[in-house]
Amino acid sequence: MTTETLEFQAEARQLLHLMVHSIYSNKDTFLRELISNASDALDKLRLQALLDKDLQVDTSDLHIDIEIDADQRTLAIRDNGIGMSRDDVVNLVGTIAKSGTAEFLRKLKDTKDAAASKDLIGQFGVGFYSSFMVADKVTLLTRKAGEERATRWESTGEGTYTIEEVDEAPQGTTVTLHLKPADEEDQLFDYTKPWKVRQLIKQHSDFIAWPIRMPVAQPPAVEGETEGEVTASATETVNSMKALWARPKDEVEKAEYHEFYKHVSHDWTDPLDIIHLRAEGTFEYQALLFIPSHAPLDLFSREAKRGVQLYVKRVFIMDDCEPLVPEYLRFVKGVVDAQDLSLNVSRETLQQDRQVQLMRRRLVKKVLSSVKDLLTSDTERYDTFWREFGRAVKEGLLSDVDNRDAILEITSVASTHDAEKLTTLRQYVERMKDGQEHVYYVTGESRSVIENSPHMEAFRAKGYEVLLLTDPIDELWVESVPEFDGKRFQSIAKGQVDLDTEEEKKAAEAEREQRKEEFADLLSWMTTTLQDDVKEVRLSSRLTSSPSCVVSDEHDVTPTLEKMYRAMGQEVPRIKRILELNPTHPLVTGLRTARGEGKDEASLAQTAELLYGMALLAEGGELTDPARFIRVLSERLTTAL
């Protein structure tokens, strides 16, 4: 048979180099990854046999074999599962077809700390490639169920691999690791020791639903030895095969939960939270869900897969069952095992299935209530959750109206109350001033920009707390969510703002009316002068030190949202805003006086233009013609000198 030598995809080659030449403290997990792959192959074969009656395969004894040859220093993991074709091998093993690869490699290269590197690998889920941490050559022999020809793949992990067709091979896949030389100083990493392999299986893969078999160990030949020879003819199952989700909570150790999470998520770190539930009655199911301790690199990638594993009566149905988990909870991992669904289901029929919709609603409520429990009982873990997943969760404020109140309860945002810590909406409401009717907020690109915005002046002077919303998703949800706990959300950059008490209003009424009359001519003239840029010029009640600011009408689209729509290719009409003037600022009063004295109209128009431009810049906006603004500013400064 012809043997071809092919190159790994560039990013796969970089990853292999890092895996082979870097040292990680958690080498043991390679075995869990390979056993997980074998378990997946068995799941897929059983499901395919149920769906395709023409597939002639024997599913009566599906299992995983572990074979050790200490003399040759090889460790083989064999399954009789679905197997792979030649194209499958090239696509699945020779390349890394997963979003976020380049970002993963960049971060891994930049990370010097071994533990941090391990965490990054966990985020990516390298699976098969972890073999090269312990082996200097890997051989894979596989035959796909229903096909006659097999494929042998082999590589030393140095950038190329060989692949050839083979006439005869058992159905399924065998991965043979040609182990690196043993470390004489540390026998704990000698994977030719049967006791070591058994220990790893019990520790990491005990819950695998398929039997994992090894040759039976004989009693020690000499007293004091840890293990004697093994017989090739007799095998024993070394894992318990107990499905964790089907066991009572009080019978499952935390370490077992953690290992199962690593199995279903291919993450190398422990989960942040565990959700184990059982629903009984007319419709029964069990679920074991996990909230990761860190966000995957592809959390905001459109190509990223989401959803949990679906089983029916312990029979694997599919990975990434999207109908069970809404998109904003796409980071949740785990298993759902339903008792009453048909085995012959598809992703399309699941979307319409009433029982699936009931499960989804229950699971969503349980995840959100678990996060709320973290908020009230373990703020450190909650803070980790919100830092990693808060942006995704806030998407649910737009897409999941039924659970909007529950999402608002666990939402944290920055505010003027504390420069270091976020605040929940509930905490904000509890701190509201007597008589305060609204939850005040402002959106923008960064905290530093919006904290120094002119819109903040009156609120700062009056001691009102303002939410500082800087995530792009914030621009969308505050437009769609009317209130929290009966308190309406109010942008401080929209509409009229009146923070005066009734007594203050009465005391200042006469002065306000006088100012309106005094500035009426200036406001009318500036509205006409700046008509290409603003819809109205009016006096402001929100400014204390700045000369001007721009605000939107109550229901106008914000400038940031306008830019977001355009960035997505959606054309929106340009929306003119309102220019507000501070009637006590010397620049504004000086302009009114100069106009009353009949000063040069052109120079006055330039001053009006500068007032508008400064207001835009002060809120972090963009000038339509920066060069003209600089020219006008230079001319006015020259005249002043």
C-alpha positions in Angstrom: 0.0 0.0 0.0 1.2 3.5 -0.8 2.2 5.6 2.2 1.8 9.3 2.0 3.6 11.9 4.1 1.5 15.0 4.7 2.1 18.2 6.7 -0.1 19.3 9.6 -2.1 22.4 9.2 0.0 25.4 10.2 -1.8 26.0 13.5 -1.9 22.3 14.3 1.9 22.2 13.8 2.4 25.1 16.2 0.2 23.5 18.8 2.1 20.2 18.5 5.4 22.0 19.0 4.1 23.6 22.1 2.7 20.3 23.5 5.9 18.3 22.7 8.4 20.9 23.9 6.6 22.4 26.9 6.3 20.8 30.4 2.9 20.6 32.0 2.3 19.4 35.5 -0.9 17.5 34.5 0.5 15.0 32.0 -1.8 12.3 33.4 -4.9 13.8 31.8 -3.8 12.5 28.3 -5.4 9.1 29.2 -8.7 10.7 30.1 -8.7 12.6 26.8 -8.1 9.4 24.8 -10.6 7.4 26.8 -13.2 10.1 26.3 -12.6 10.0 22.5 -13.1 6.2 22.6 -16.3 6.6 24.6 -17.6 9.1 22.1 -16.9 6.6 19.3 -18.9 3.9 21.1 -21.8 6.3 21.7 -21.9 7.2 18.1 -21.8 3.6 16.9 -24.7 2.6 19.1 -26.8 5.5 18.0 -25.9 4.9 14.3 -26.9 1.3 14.6 -30.3 2.4 16.1 -30.9 4.8 13.3 -29.5 2.9 10.3 -31.0 -0.7 10.2 -28.8 -1.5 7.1 -25.6 -0.9 9.1 -24.3 -4.4 9.8 -22.4 -4.1 13.0 -22.3 -6.0 16.3 -23.1 -3.8 19.2 -23.5 -6.5 21.8 -20.0 -6.0 23.4 -19.0 -2.4 22.9 -16.0 -1.7 25.1 -12.5 -0.1 25.5 -9.4 -2.1 25.8 -6.1 -0.8 27.4 -3.0 -2.8 26.5 0.5 -2.2 27.9 3.8 -3.5 26.5 6.5 -2.6 29.0 9.3 -4.1 26.9 8.4 -2.0 23.9 7.2 0.9 26.0 3.8 1.2 24.3 0.4 2.0 25.7 -2.6 1.2 23.4 -6.2 2.4 23.8 -8.6 0.4 21.6 -12.3 0.7 21.0 -14.7 -1.1 18.7 -16.8 2.0 18.0 -17.7 4.0 14.9 -14.2 4.3 13.6 -12.9 6.7 11.0 -12.4 6.8 7.2 -9.2 8.2 5.6 -10.9 11.6 5.1 -12.1 11.6 8.7 -8.5 11.0 9.9 -7.1 13.8 7.8 -9.8 16.3 8.8 -10.0 15.4 12.5 -6.4 14.6 13.3 -4.3 16.4 10.7 -6.0 19.8 11.2 -7.5 21.8 14.0 -10.8 23.0 12.5 -12.0 24.9 15.5 -12.7 28.6 16.0 -10.4 30.6 18.2 -7.2 28.6 17.3 -5.0 31.5 16.5 -6.0 33.4 19.6 -5.4 30.3 21.7 -1.9 29.8 20.3 -1.1 33.5 20.8 -2.1 33.4 24.4 -0.3 30.1 25.0 2.9 31.4 23.6 2.6 34.6 25.7 2.0 32.5 28.9 5.2 31.5 30.8 3.6 30.0 33.9 3.1 26.2 33.5 -0.2 26.2 35.4 -1.6 29.0 33.4 -0.6 27.3 30.2 -2.4 24.2 31.4 -5.6 26.3 31.9 -5.4 27.7 28.4 -5.1 24.2 26.9 -8.1 23.3 28.9 -10.0 26.2 27.4 -9.2 25.0 24.0 -9.7 21.2 24.5 -6.8 19.7 22.6 -7.9 16.1 23.2 -5.9 13.8 20.9 -2.9 16.2 20.8 -2.2 15.7 24.5 -0.8 12.3 23.6 2.4 14.0 22.5 3.1 15.2 26.1 4.0 11.5 27.0 4.8 9.9 23.6 7.5 10.6 21.1 5.5 8.7 18.4 1.7 8.0 18.0 0.2 5.4 15.8 -3.5 5.4 15.0 -5.2 2.4 13.3 -8.9 2.8 12.4 -11.7 1.3 10.4 -15.1 2.9 10.0 -18.2 0.9 10.7 -19.6 -0.4 7.4 -16.4 0.0 5.5 -13.8 -2.7 4.5 -10.6 -0.7 4.2 -8.8 0.7 7.2 -6.4 3.6 7.7 -3.1 3.8 9.6 -1.9 7.3 10.7 1.5 7.9 12.4 3.4 11.0 13.6 6.2 12.0 15.9 4.5 15.4 16.3 7.3 17.3 14.5 5.2 18.8 11.7 4.4 15.9 9.4 2.4 12.6 9.6 2.2 9.5 7.4 -1.1 8.0 6.3 -1.8 4.7 4.4 -4.7 2.4 3.7 -4.6 -1.0 5.3 -6.5 -4.2 4.1 -7.3 -5.7 7.4 -8.1 -4.1 10.8 -10.8 -4.5 13.4 -13.7 -2.1 13.4 -13.0 0.9 15.6 -9.9 2.8 16.5 -6.6 1.9 18.2 -4.3 4.7 19.4 -0.8 3.3 20.3 1.5 5.6 22.2 5.2 5.0 21.9 6.1 6.4 25.3 9.0 8.6 26.0 11.9 7.2 28.0 11.0 6.7 31.7 12.0 9.3 34.2 14.2 7.3 36.6 13.7 9.9 39.3 9.9 10.0 39.0 8.2 6.6 38.5 4.8 8.3 39.0 4.9 9.2 35.3 5.8 5.7 34.0 2.7 4.7 32.1 4.0 1.2 31.4 3.0 0.3 35.0 -0.5 -1.3 35.1 -1.1 0.0 38.6 -0.5 3.5 37.4 -2.9 3.2 34.5 -5.6 1.6 36.7 -5.2 4.5 39.1 -5.7 7.1 36.4 -8.8 5.3 35.1 -10.4 5.2 38.5 -9.5 8.8 39.1 -10.5 10.3 35.8 -12.7 7.9 33.9 -14.5 5.7 36.4 -18.0 7.0 35.3 -17.5 6.1 31.6 -20.6 4.2 30.5 -18.7 1.6 28.6 -16.5 -1.1 30.2 -12.8 -0.2 30.2 -10.9 -3.5 30.2 -7.3 -4.4 31.1 -5.5 -7.7 31.6 -6.1 -9.3 35.0 -3.2 -8.5 37.4 -1.7 -11.5 39.1 -0.6 -11.5 42.7 3.0 -10.1 43.3 5.7 -12.7 42.6 7.8 -11.3 45.4 6.6 -9.9 48.7 6.8 -6.1 48.7 6.2 -5.7 44.9 3.3 -3.5 43.9 2.1 -5.8 41.1 3.0 -9.0 39.4 2.7 -10.1 35.8 -0.5 -9.9 33.8 -2.1 -12.6 31.8 -3.1 -11.9 28.2 -6.0 -14.3 28.2 -8.0 -12.8 31.1 -9.3 -9.3 31.4 -11.2 -7.3 34.0 -13.3 -4.2 33.9 -11.6 -1.5 35.8 -14.3 1.2 35.9 -17.6 1.2 37.7 -19.7 2.5 34.7 -22.1 4.3 37.0 -23.8 7.3 35.4 -23.3 10.2 37.8 -26.5 11.9 36.8 -28.5 8.9 37.7 -27.0 8.6 41.2 -28.3 10.4 44.3 -26.4 13.6 45.1 -25.3 12.4 48.5 -23.6 9.4 46.9 -21.4 11.4 44.5 -18.1 12.9 45.7 -17.1 16.4 44.5 -14.0 14.9 42.9 -16.2 12.6 40.8 -18.3 15.6 39.7 -15.1 17.4 38.7 -13.7 14.5 36.7 -17.0 14.1 34.9 -17.1 17.8 34.0 -13.6 17.5 32.5 -14.9 14.5 30.5 -17.9 16.3 29.0 -16.2 19.7 28.5 -12.6 18.7 27.7 -11.6 21.4 30.2 -8.6 20.8 32.5 -9.8 22.9 35.3 -12.6 22.3 37.9 -16.0 23.8 37.3 -17.3 26.9 39.1 -20.6 25.4 40.0 -22.5 22.1 39.8 -26.2 21.7 39.1 -27.6 18.2 39.7 -31.3 17.8 39.4 -34.0 15.1 38.9 -37.5 15.7 37.6 -40.1 13.1 38.4 -43.8 12.7 37.6 -45.5 12.4 34.2 -42.3 13.5 32.5 -39.0 12.3 34.0 -35.4 13.3 33.3 -32.1 13.8 35.1 -29.6 16.6 34.4 -26.1 17.2 35.5 -25.0 20.7 34.4 -21.8 22.6 35.1 -20.9 26.3 35.0 -17.2 26.5 33.9 -14.7 28.6 35.9 -13.6 30.5 32.8 -15.0 31.5 29.5 -13.9 29.6 26.4 -12.0 31.5 23.8 -14.8 31.1 21.3 -17.6 32.4 23.6 -18.5 35.2 21.2 -17.7 33.3 17.9 -20.6 32.5 15.6 -19.1 29.2 14.7 -18.8 28.0 18.3 -20.8 24.9 19.2 -23.2 25.1 22.2 -25.6 23.0 24.1 -25.4 20.0 26.4 -25.2 16.2 25.7 -28.6 14.6 25.3 -29.3 11.0 26.4 -32.5 9.0 26.3 -32.6 6.2 28.9 -28.8 6.2 29.1 -28.5 6.0 25.3 -26.4 8.8 23.9 -28.3 10.8 21.3 -26.3 13.9 20.4 -23.6 16.4 21.5 -24.3 20.1 21.6 -28.1 19.8 21.9 -28.9 23.5 21.3 -32.7 23.3 22.0 -32.0 22.5 25.6 -29.9 25.6 26.3 -30.6 29.2 25.1 -27.8 31.0 23.3 -27.1 33.3 26.2 -26.3 30.3 28.4 -24.1 28.7 25.7 -21.2 28.2 28.2 -23.2 25.7 30.3 -21.8 22.1 29.9 -23.3 18.8 31.0 -25.7 16.0 30.4 -29.5 15.7 30.2 -31.0 12.2 30.2 -34.7 12.0 29.3 -36.8 9.0 29.9 -39.7 9.6 27.5 -38.2 11.0 24.3 -37.9 8.9 21.1 -34.5 7.5 20.3 -35.0 8.4 16.7 -35.0 12.2 17.1 -33.3 14.9 15.1 -32.2 18.5 15.9 -35.2 19.7 13.8 -37.8 17.7 15.7 -36.3 18.6 19.0 -36.9 22.3 18.3 -40.7 21.6 18.3 -40.9 18.9 21.0 -43.1 20.0 23.9 -41.1 17.9 26.4 -37.8 19.4 25.3 -39.3 22.9 25.7 -40.4 22.0 29.2 -37.0 20.7 30.1 -35.4 23.8 28.6 -37.5 26.1 30.8 -36.8 24.2 33.9 -33.0 24.0 33.2 -32.8 27.8 32.5 -34.6 28.6 35.7 -32.3 26.3 37.6 -29.1 27.8 36.2 -30.3 31.4 36.9 -31.4 30.5 40.4 -28.0 28.8 41.0 -26.2 31.9 40.0 -28.4 34.0 42.3 -27.5 31.6 45.1 -23.8 32.3 44.3 -24.6 36.0 44.5 -26.0 35.7 48.0 -23.7 33.1 49.4 -20.4 33.2 47.7 -19.6 36.6 46.2 -16.1 35.6 45.2 -17.4 32.8 42.9 -20.2 35.1 41.7 -17.7 37.8 40.8 -15.8 35.2 38.8 -19.0 34.1 37.0 -20.0 37.6 36.1 -16.5 38.6 34.9 -16.3 35.5 32.7 -19.9 35.3 31.4 -21.7 38.5 32.2 -21.6 39.9 28.7 -23.2 36.7 27.3 -25.8 36.5 30.1 -27.0 40.1 29.3 -28.0 38.9 25.8 -30.8 37.1 27.6 -32.4 40.4 28.5 -33.2 40.8 24.8 -34.0 37.2 23.9 -35.6 35.7 27.0 -38.5 37.9 28.1 -39.9 35.2 30.4 -36.7 35.1 32.5 -35.9 38.8 32.2 -36.6 39.6 35.8 -34.4 36.7 37.0 -31.5 37.9 34.7 -31.8 41.4 36.0 -31.5 40.1 39.6 -28.1 38.6 38.8 -26.8 41.5 36.6 -23.9 43.5 37.9 -22.7 46.8 36.3 -20.2 49.6 37.1 -21.6 52.7 38.9 -20.5 55.9 40.4 -21.0 54.4 43.9 -17.7 52.5 43.8 -14.8 52.9 41.4 -13.5 49.4 42.1 -16.5 47.1 42.5 -19.5 46.5 40.4 -23.0 46.8 41.8 -26.1 44.7 41.3 -29.3 46.5 40.3 -30.9 45.4 43.6 -28.1 47.1 45.5 -28.6 50.3 43.4 -32.3 50.4 44.2 -31.6 49.9 47.9 -29.3 52.9 47.8 -31.7 55.2 45.9 -32.5 58.6 47.4 -35.9 59.2 49.0 -38.3 60.3 46.2 -36.0 59.1 43.4 -38.2 57.5 40.7 -35.7 56.4 38.1 -32.7 54.1 37.8 -30.2 56.5 36.1 -27.7 55.2 33.6 -25.3 56.4 30.9 -23.8 54.4 28.1 -20.4 54.8 26.4 -17.2 53.2 25.3 -15.3 53.4 28.6 -15.8 54.3 32.2 -13.2 57.1 32.1 -15.0 58.8 29.2 -18.5 58.7 30.5 -17.5 59.5 34.1 -16.1 62.8 32.8 -19.0 63.5 30.5 -20.8 66.8 31.0 -24.0 64.8 31.5 -22.7 63.6 34.8 -22.3 67.1 36.4 -25.7 67.7 37.9 -26.0 64.1 39.1 -22.6 64.3 40.8 -23.5 67.7 42.3 -26.8 66.3 43.7 -25.3 63.0 44.8 -27.3 60.7 42.6 -25.7 57.4 41.7 -25.5 56.6 38.0 -24.9 53.2 36.3 -22.0 53.3 33.9 -22.7 50.9 31.0 -19.8 50.2 28.7 -20.5 46.8 27.1 -21.8 47.0 23.5 -24.8 44.8 24.5 -25.8 47.4 27.1 -26.7 49.8 24.3 -29.3 47.3 23.2 -30.9 45.9 26.4 -31.5 49.3 28.1 -33.5 50.3 25.1 -35.7 47.2 25.4 -36.0 46.7 29.2 -38.4 49.3 30.6 -37.8 48.9 34.4 -36.4 47.0 37.3 -38.4 46.4 40.5 -40.9 49.1 39.4 -38.2 51.7 38.8 -37.9 52.9 35.2 -34.5 53.0 33.5 -33.6 56.6 32.5 -30.6 57.7 30.4 -29.0 60.8 31.8 -28.1 61.7 28.1 -31.7 61.7 26.9 -34.7 64.0 27.3 -35.0 66.6 30.0 -33.4 66.2 33.4 -34.9 67.8 36.5 -33.3 66.8 39.8 -34.7 69.7 41.8 -37.0 69.1 44.8 -40.4 70.7 44.8 -39.1 73.4 47.2 -36.1 74.1 44.9 -38.4 74.3 41.8 -40.6 76.9 43.5 -37.6 78.9 44.6 -36.0 78.9 41.2 -39.1 79.2 39.1 -38.9 83.0 38.7 -35.2 82.8 37.8 -35.8 80.1 35.3 -38.5 82.1 33.5 -36.3 85.1 33.4 -33.4 83.1 31.9 -35.7 81.7 29.2 -36.7 85.2 28.2 -33.1 86.5 28.3 -31.8 83.6 26.2 -34.7 83.2 23.8 -33.1 85.2 21.0 -29.7 83.4 21.3 -31.4 80.0 21.4 -33.5 80.7 18.3 -30.4 82.1 16.4 -28.2 79.1 17.4 -30.9 76.7 16.3 -30.9 78.2 12.9 -27.1 78.6 12.7 -26.5 74.9 13.6 -29.5 73.5 11.9 -27.4 71.1 9.8 -26.2 69.4 13.0 -28.9 69.9 15.7 -32.6 69.8 15.9 -32.8 72.3 18.8 -30.7 74.5 21.1 -32.1 74.9 24.7 -31.0 75.8 28.2 -29.7 72.9 30.3 -30.5 71.8 33.9 -27.9 69.1 33.9 -24.7 71.3 33.5 -22.8 72.9 36.4 -19.3 73.6 35.0 -19.3 72.7 31.2 -20.6 75.3 28.7 -22.6 72.8 26.6 -23.6 69.2 26.0 -25.5 67.3 23.4 -28.5 65.1 24.3 -30.9 62.8 22.5 -34.7 62.9 22.5 -36.3 60.4 24.8 -36.9 57.7 22.1 -34.0 58.5 19.8 -31.3 55.9 18.9 -28.0 56.8 20.7 -25.0 57.7 18.7 -23.1 54.5 19.8 -26.1 52.3 18.8 -26.2 54.2 15.5 -22.5 53.4 14.9 -23.1 49.7 15.8 -25.9 49.4 13.3 -23.7 50.9 10.6 -20.8 48.6 11.5 -23.3 45.7 11.0 -24.1 47.0 7.5 -27.5 48.4 8.5 -28.2 51.9 7.1 -29.9 54.2 9.6 -30.9 57.8 9.0 -28.6 60.4 10.7 -30.4 61.5 13.8 -30.0 65.2 14.9 -29.6 65.7 18.6 -30.2 68.6 21.0 -27.6 71.1 22.1 -28.0 72.2 25.7 -26.3 75.4 27.0 -25.2 76.2 30.5 -26.8 79.6 31.1 -24.2 80.4 33.9 -21.1 79.7 31.9 -19.0 82.7 30.9 -18.7 81.5 27.3 -22.5 81.2 26.9 -23.3 84.5 28.6 -20.5 86.2 26.7 -22.0 84.9 23.4 -25.4 86.2 24.4 -23.9 89.6 25.2 -21.9 89.8 22.0 -24.9 89.0 20.0 -27.0 91.6 21.8 -24.2 94.2 21.0 -24.3 93.3 17.3 -20.8 91.8 17.0 -19.6 90.2 13.8 -22.1 87.5 12.8 -19.4 85.3 11.2 -17.3 85.2 14.4 -20.3 84.5 16.5 -21.3 81.6 14.3 -17.8 80.2 14.7 -18.3 80.4 18.5 -21.6 78.6 18.2 -19.9 75.9 16.1 -17.2 75.5 18.7 -19.7 75.1 21.5 -21.3 72.2 19.6 -17.9 70.6 18.7 -16.7 70.8 22.3 -19.9 69.2 23.5 -19.4 66.3 21.1 -15.8 65.8 22.2 -16.7 66.0 25.9 -19.0 63.0 25.6 -16.5 61.0 23.6 -18.2 61.6 20.3 -16.7 62.1 16.9 -16.6 65.3 14.9 -17.8 65.1 11.3 -15.1 67.5 10.1 -12.2 67.5 12.6 -10.0 69.7 10.3 -12.6 72.4 10.1 -13.0 72.4 13.9 -9.2 72.8 14.4 -9.2 75.7 11.9 -12.1 77.5 13.5 -10.6 77.0 17.0 -7.2 78.4 15.8 -8.9 81.5 14.3 -10.8 82.2 17.5 -7.8 81.7 19.7 -5.8 84.1 17.4 -8.5 86.7 17.6 -8.6 86.4 21.4 -4.9 87.0 21.6 
